[in-house]
Amino acid sequence: MNTPSGRPRSLQTAIFFLIAAGLIALALGGYLTPLSRILLNPVVAIQTWVSTRYQGVQELVSAPRDVTRLRQRNAELEAEVARLQTQIIELQEQLSETNVLSALVDFARANPENSYQAAAVIARDPSPFLQYVIINRGSDDGLRRGMPVVTQQGLIGRLAAVTAGAARVQLITDPASTVNVRLEPSGAQAILQGQLTGEVTLDMIPQDANVQAGDLVLTSGLGGGYPPNILIGQVSSIRSVDQDIFQRANVQTVADFSKINIVLVINNFRPVDVTPLIPAP
Amino acid sequence: MATLIAIPIMTGLMILQSSIISRVPLLQGTPDLLLLAVLAWTLQKRVQSAWQWCIIAAVIFTLVSALPLGAALLGYILSTGVALILRRQVWQIPILALFVAVLLGTFVSQGVSLVALRLVGDPIPILQSFNLVILPSALLNLLFAIPAFALLGDLASWLYPEELEA
């Protein structure tokens, strides 16, 4: 078949392909780059403009739906974060409590001669002159007045009053508290006394006793108020004046009295009241 | 009603006092929320149940504290008496009456506690008590006095509404 110009169609097609192949070959060879840049740059610019406008319109149309969905998702995630944070705090509290209980169990195992009743500290005495705490166990749990109270670190006090469901503990830091103690390794006897400042001091240490800073302070068991050999603390400094009959010393307690949360009451110890045996002045 | 409402209020304040406030002392002093409530209530203009509130607060304090029996009651009664005298004398400037009452009330109630403890044989040094307990407590009570007065003022307005003139 001939074209209107009189050339056969197959020849025209062949020429067309040859031109196309030539152009492709030139393009692949990089010879058409300047030309294509001139031709394509306006096209790319127009395409970019159209595409940007289209995306803008599309966002405008679909934004409210997305914002609502995102807000909802955000609220869900915030709720989830809050729930997880609460869970973390609860787990940390449980871990802390477990650590304390574990230490208390260790203490009880290390001192098998005593039996213990665990209790939580629920309050402190409202009077600032007194160093007492209130625990959530009472006579219904077998507690009696005078029973010693310890933590995993050592002695903290004894029960001063007991009701059915609670008890009041007089801490050894209370100004009215006195504990007969023994110092190790010197073996000297002394009296541990609470102070208004919340500290404890040693009094009545014989002048000839060789007491050093760092000596251990343990209950002596004398007087019948406490069982012997419960750790209280360490001597931190000694105040010795030659003309005094006794030496005095400051004590660093092993228990942190500002952070007592769980305690153990030694419930197989019965205090002995030696008051009738003390001669009247 | 005005008397009965003191029981839950004082109980709540005692729980707050013994479980939180007593754990955060300034030196060795702590604010006395019950005393503040009694004083702030006593200084309200139309209140007529000051003594009842004083007794209820003292009884609740005595139940929880290891203070000698009657020390809290005597301290609170004397403090309430001071507050009532101030209400009559300087009622035109309630804020002045409040501060004076809180200061004197703290000194009186803590002083009574100190004397009572020394009478039963507790070796508490007086000067150290004043520096470490009474003065810091007075300062903290003064800080808490204004919110206590405002809150109990609202309660008093609710319980003793002002009569409208015809």
Contacts between the chains, C-beta under 8 A, distances in Angstrom:
chain1	res1	chain2	res2	distance
A	122	B	19	6.8
A	123	B	15	7.8
A	123	B	18	3.7
A	123	B	19	5.2
A	123	B	22	7.4
A	123	B	64	7.1
A	124	B	18	5.8
A	124	B	19	7.7
A	124	B	22	3.9
A	124	B	23	6.0
A	125	B	18	7.2
A	125	B	22	6.8
A	125	B	64	7.3
A	125	B	65	5.4
A	125	B	66	5.6
A	126	B	14	6.8
A	126	B	17	4.8
A	126	B	18	5.2
A	126	B	21	8.0
A	126	B	22	5.8
A	126	B	30	7.7
A	126	B	32	7.2
A	126	B	34	7.5
A	126	B	61	6.2
A	126	B	64	5.9
A	126	B	65	5.3
A	127	B	65	4.9
A	127	B	66	7.3
A	127	B	67	5.1
A	127	B	72	7.9
A	127	B	113	5.9
A	128	B	22	7.6
A	128	B	25	6.5
A	128	B	28	5.4
A	128	B	29	5.3
A	128	B	30	4.8
A	128	B	110	7.8
A	128	B	133	4.9
A	128	B	137	6.0
A	129	B	67	7.6
A	129	B	110	7.8
A	129	B	113	5.7
A	129	B	114	6.5
A	129	B	117	5.8
A	129	B	122	7.9
A	129	B	124	6.3
A	129	B	129	6.9
A	129	B	133	6.1
A	130	B	65	7.0
A	130	B	66	5.3
A	130	B	67	6.8
A	130	B	117	7.9
A	132	B	65	7.9
A	132	B	66	4.9
A	134	B	18	7.0
A	134	B	64	7.3
A	160	B	66	6.3
A	161	B	66	7.1
A	168	B	66	5.9
A	170	B	66	7.2
A	175	B	117	7.9
A	175	B	122	5.4
A	175	B	123	6.1
A	175	B	124	5.1
A	176	B	117	7.7
A	176	B	121	7.3
A	176	B	122	4.3
A	176	B	123	7.5
A	193	B	123	7.9
A	196	B	28	6.3
A	196	B	124	5.8
A	196	B	125	6.7
A	196	B	128	5.4
A	196	B	129	6.4
A	196	B	132	6.0
A	196	B	133	7.1
A	197	B	28	6.6
A	197	B	128	7.6
A	197	B	132	6.5
A	198	B	28	6.8
A	258	B	23	7.5
